[in-house]
Amino acid sequence: MADDGSGGGFISVLQNGVKALNNVAVTIGKVFPAASGTATSATAGSATLPANPAGFIVVTLPSGTSAKVPYYND
């Protein structure tokens, strides 16, 4: 688009940049679930975990279900 001196070209480029950043944010949110809190205990599951997790990171899965992931001290 040619710039006629009114700033319309710059505004169009700026709007496209904002749209691109919003699309990146949405994609990142789908790929990497967000941590939504921590907990000191969790229930259910059949795997045996190493002893004494320091706590659990609560993540929201793409399905909308929350899951607790253990974390450990060094």
PyMOL commands that place a pseudoatom at each C-alpha (Angstrom):
pseudoatom trace, name=CA, resn=MET, resi=1, chain=A, elem=C, hetatm=0, pos=[0.000, 0.000, 0.000]
pseudoatom trace, name=CA, resn=ALA, resi=2, chain=A, elem=C, hetatm=0, pos=[1.432, 3.353, -0.983]
pseudoatom trace, name=CA, resn=ASP, resi=3, chain=A, elem=C, hetatm=0, pos=[1.746, 5.986, 1.705]
pseudoatom trace, name=CA, resn=ASP, resi=4, chain=A, elem=C, hetatm=0, pos=[-0.069, 9.160, 0.698]
pseudoatom trace, name=CA, resn=GLY, resi=5, chain=A, elem=C, hetatm=0, pos=[1.499, 11.125, 3.558]
pseudoatom trace, name=CA, resn=SER, resi=6, chain=A, elem=C, hetatm=0, pos=[-1.535, 10.827, 5.820]
pseudoatom trace, name=CA, resn=GLY, resi=7, chain=A, elem=C, hetatm=0, pos=[0.017, 8.079, 7.941]
pseudoatom trace, name=CA, resn=GLY, resi=8, chain=A, elem=C, hetatm=0, pos=[-2.408, 5.425, 6.686]
pseudoatom trace, name=CA, resn=GLY, resi=9, chain=A, elem=C, hetatm=0, pos=[0.419, 3.142, 5.551]
pseudoatom trace, name=CA, resn=PHE, resi=10, chain=A, elem=C, hetatm=0, pos=[2.074, 3.267, 8.958]
pseudoatom trace, name=CA, resn=ILE, resi=11, chain=A, elem=C, hetatm=0, pos=[-1.203, 2.591, 10.751]
pseudoatom trace, name=CA, resn=SER, resi=12, chain=A, elem=C, hetatm=0, pos=[-1.906, -0.395, 8.510]
pseudoatom trace, name=CA, resn=VAL, resi=13, chain=A, elem=C, hetatm=0, pos=[1.550, -1.845, 9.206]
pseudoatom trace, name=CA, resn=LEU, resi=14, chain=A, elem=C, hetatm=0, pos=[1.085, -1.250, 12.931]
pseudoatom trace, name=CA, resn=GLN, resi=15, chain=A, elem=C, hetatm=0, pos=[-2.329, -2.951, 12.923]
pseudoatom trace, name=CA, resn=ASN, resi=16, chain=A, elem=C, hetatm=0, pos=[-0.888, -5.957, 11.071]
pseudoatom trace, name=CA, resn=GLY, resi=17, chain=A, elem=C, hetatm=0, pos=[1.913, -6.158, 13.636]
pseudoatom trace, name=CA, resn=VAL, resi=18, chain=A, elem=C, hetatm=0, pos=[-0.568, -6.150, 16.519]
pseudoatom trace, name=CA, resn=LYS, resi=19, chain=A, elem=C, hetatm=0, pos=[-2.619, -8.893, 14.840]
pseudoatom trace, name=CA, resn=ALA, resi=20, chain=A, elem=C, hetatm=0, pos=[0.533, -10.986, 14.329]
pseudoatom trace, name=CA, resn=LEU, resi=21, chain=A, elem=C, hetatm=0, pos=[1.533, -10.609, 17.997]
pseudoatom trace, name=CA, resn=ASN, resi=22, chain=A, elem=C, hetatm=0, pos=[-1.956, -11.595, 19.125]
pseudoatom trace, name=CA, resn=ASN, resi=23, chain=A, elem=C, hetatm=0, pos=[-1.795, -14.700, 16.906]
pseudoatom trace, name=CA, resn=VAL, resi=24, chain=A, elem=C, hetatm=0, pos=[1.576, -15.645, 18.421]
pseudoatom trace, name=CA, resn=ALA, resi=25, chain=A, elem=C, hetatm=0, pos=[0.182, -15.229, 21.940]
pseudoatom trace, name=CA, resn=VAL, resi=26, chain=A, elem=C, hetatm=0, pos=[-2.788, -17.473, 21.140]
pseudoatom trace, name=CA, resn=THR, resi=27, chain=A, elem=C, hetatm=0, pos=[-0.532, -20.132, 19.605]
pseudoatom trace, name=CA, resn=ILE, resi=28, chain=A, elem=C, hetatm=0, pos=[1.873, -20.090, 22.548]
pseudoatom trace, name=CA, resn=GLY, resi=29, chain=A, elem=C, hetatm=0, pos=[-1.073, -20.447, 24.918]
pseudoatom trace, name=CA, resn=LYS, resi=30, chain=A, elem=C, hetatm=0, pos=[-2.223, -23.557, 23.049]
pseudoatom trace, name=CA, resn=VAL, resi=31, chain=A, elem=C, hetatm=0, pos=[1.239, -25.138, 22.912]
pseudoatom trace, name=CA, resn=PHE, resi=32, chain=A, elem=C, hetatm=0, pos=[2.365, -24.381, 26.477]
pseudoatom trace, name=CA, resn=PRO, resi=33, chain=A, elem=C, hetatm=0, pos=[-0.269, -24.820, 29.200]
pseudoatom trace, name=CA, resn=ALA, resi=34, chain=A, elem=C, hetatm=0, pos=[-0.267, -22.084, 31.805]
pseudoatom trace, name=CA, resn=ALA, resi=35, chain=A, elem=C, hetatm=0, pos=[0.674, -22.773, 35.405]
pseudoatom trace, name=CA, resn=SER, resi=36, chain=A, elem=C, hetatm=0, pos=[-2.332, -21.733, 37.449]
pseudoatom trace, name=CA, resn=GLY, resi=37, chain=A, elem=C, hetatm=0, pos=[-1.102, -22.351, 40.992]
pseudoatom trace, name=CA, resn=THR, resi=38, chain=A, elem=C, hetatm=0, pos=[0.700, -24.757, 43.270]
pseudoatom trace, name=CA, resn=ALA, resi=39, chain=A, elem=C, hetatm=0, pos=[-0.393, -27.416, 45.760]
pseudoatom trace, name=CA, resn=THR, resi=40, chain=A, elem=C, hetatm=0, pos=[1.341, -29.478, 48.443]
pseudoatom trace, name=CA, resn=SER, resi=41, chain=A, elem=C, hetatm=0, pos=[-0.579, -32.707, 47.705]
pseudoatom trace, name=CA, resn=ALA, resi=42, chain=A, elem=C, hetatm=0, pos=[-2.367, -34.505, 44.888]
pseudoatom trace, name=CA, resn=THR, resi=43, chain=A, elem=C, hetatm=0, pos=[-4.685, -37.492, 44.597]
pseudoatom trace, name=CA, resn=ALA, resi=44, chain=A, elem=C, hetatm=0, pos=[-5.263, -40.285, 42.050]
pseudoatom trace, name=CA, resn=GLY, resi=45, chain=A, elem=C, hetatm=0, pos=[-2.895, -41.724, 39.473]
pseudoatom trace, name=CA, resn=SER, resi=46, chain=A, elem=C, hetatm=0, pos=[-1.099, -45.061, 39.464]
pseudoatom trace, name=CA, resn=ALA, resi=47, chain=A, elem=C, hetatm=0, pos=[2.573, -44.099, 38.952]
pseudoatom trace, name=CA, resn=THR, resi=48, chain=A, elem=C, hetatm=0, pos=[5.018, -44.293, 41.844]
pseudoatom trace, name=CA, resn=LEU, resi=49, chain=A, elem=C, hetatm=0, pos=[6.776, -40.960, 42.239]
pseudoatom trace, name=CA, resn=PRO, resi=50, chain=A, elem=C, hetatm=0, pos=[10.117, -40.373, 43.931]
pseudoatom trace, name=CA, resn=ALA, resi=51, chain=A, elem=C, hetatm=0, pos=[9.749, -39.653, 47.639]
pseudoatom trace, name=CA, resn=ASN, resi=52, chain=A, elem=C, hetatm=0, pos=[8.900, -36.225, 48.995]
pseudoatom trace, name=CA, resn=PRO, resi=53, chain=A, elem=C, hetatm=0, pos=[7.993, -33.809, 46.211]
pseudoatom trace, name=CA, resn=ALA, resi=54, chain=A, elem=C, hetatm=0, pos=[8.330, -30.216, 47.398]
pseudoatom trace, name=CA, resn=GLY, resi=55, chain=A, elem=C, hetatm=0, pos=[4.932, -29.429, 45.886]
pseudoatom trace, name=CA, resn=PHE, resi=56, chain=A, elem=C, hetatm=0, pos=[2.891, -29.546, 42.727]
pseudoatom trace, name=CA, resn=ILE, resi=57, chain=A, elem=C, hetatm=0, pos=[2.504, -27.109, 39.828]
pseudoatom trace, name=CA, resn=VAL, resi=58, chain=A, elem=C, hetatm=0, pos=[-1.121, -26.910, 38.712]
pseudoatom trace, name=CA, resn=VAL, resi=59, chain=A, elem=C, hetatm=0, pos=[-1.434, -26.698, 34.909]
pseudoatom trace, name=CA, resn=THR, resi=60, chain=A, elem=C, hetatm=0, pos=[-4.491, -26.358, 32.712]
pseudoatom trace, name=CA, resn=LEU, resi=61, chain=A, elem=C, hetatm=0, pos=[-4.464, -28.908, 29.897]
pseudoatom trace, name=CA, resn=PRO, resi=62, chain=A, elem=C, hetatm=0, pos=[-5.769, -28.053, 26.401]
pseudoatom trace, name=CA, resn=SER, resi=63, chain=A, elem=C, hetatm=0, pos=[-8.972, -29.939, 27.302]
pseudoatom trace, name=CA, resn=GLY, resi=64, chain=A, elem=C, hetatm=0, pos=[-9.551, -27.486, 30.164]
pseudoatom trace, name=CA, resn=THR, resi=65, chain=A, elem=C, hetatm=0, pos=[-8.807, -30.091, 32.843]
pseudoatom trace, name=CA, resn=SER, resi=66, chain=A, elem=C, hetatm=0, pos=[-6.392, -29.166, 35.630]
pseudoatom trace, name=CA, resn=ALA, resi=67, chain=A, elem=C, hetatm=0, pos=[-3.423, -31.439, 36.346]
pseudoatom trace, name=CA, resn=LYS, resi=68, chain=A, elem=C, hetatm=0, pos=[-0.860, -31.377, 39.161]
pseudoatom trace, name=CA, resn=VAL, resi=69, chain=A, elem=C, hetatm=0, pos=[2.796, -31.885, 38.198]
pseudoatom trace, name=CA, resn=PRO, resi=70, chain=A, elem=C, hetatm=0, pos=[5.222, -32.618, 41.049]
pseudoatom trace, name=CA, resn=TYR, resi=71, chain=A, elem=C, hetatm=0, pos=[8.400, -30.593, 41.566]
pseudoatom trace, name=CA, resn=TYR, resi=72, chain=A, elem=C, hetatm=0, pos=[11.323, -31.405, 43.821]
pseudoatom trace, name=CA, resn=ASN, resi=73, chain=A, elem=C, hetatm=0, pos=[13.956, -29.506, 45.803]
pseudoatom trace, name=CA, resn=ASP, resi=74, chain=A, elem=C, hetatm=0, pos=[17.585, -29.864, 44.734]
for i in range(1, 74): cmd.bond("trace and resi %d" % i, "trace and resi %d" % (i + 1))
show_as sticks, trace
zoom trace
